[in-house]
Amino acid sequence: MGGFSEKQEASVKESWEVMKHNIPELSLRFFTLILEIAPAAKDMFSFLRDTDVIPQDNPRLKAHAVKVFKMTCESAIQLHEKGEVVVGDTTLKWLGSVHLQKGVIDPHFEVVKEALLRTVKEALGEKWNEEMNGAWGEAYDHLATAIKNKMRAESLESS
């Protein structure tokens, strides 16, 4: 993966500013898309497992989606500044072990990426462009790679 440019960072920041005001709605949309693309993913989320519909007012769902959005955005900004994903090591280690426990595999990261990009596109409407899509995609890929690396390290430690 190449470097993350100032232009890409600006693009993510700008779109985040637009989306920030609509987080509860966007996070529900994001999870709806994940489940449309991969219905079986529902069982991976403890807060969705025992229900047939996505609860509009599920606080755990909203909190989780907000975290994913924010982390992707923040890691994008740091990507440009530091040239790598900087998530607190304990957070990253925790993310690695949780994703490992839940049985997350590479295709799952692609599903989340597709849902994220579609959510961003819908949220931005006319402001959306290919450059924004590329910037969010790149930011997400870097974050996903960092999580996957922790997952690999974790599974090596436990084997």
Helices and strands as residue ranges (DSSP letters): H 6-19, G 20-22, H 23-37, G 39-44, H 46-49, H 59-82, H 89-101, H 106-124, G 125-127, H 130-158
